[in-house]
Amino acid sequence: WRDNVRNVISTIESNKATEEGTQTSSAAQGLTVR
């Protein structure tokens, strides 16, 4: 069950990183448009 926990944690972390990346890129695009 420890492997399952690791998979869930890694999935959540990757999702967070993806969300942060999209937010940062969208913010950068907003600055570029302005």
Stockholm file with secondary structure:
# STOCKHOLM 1.0

chainA/1-34         WRDNVRNVISTIESNKATEEGTQTSSAAQGLTVR
#=GR chainA/1-34 SS CHHHHHHHHHHHHHHHHHHHHHHHHHHHHHHHHC
#=GC SS_cons        CHHHHHHHHHHHHHHHHHHHHHHHHHHHHHHHHC
//
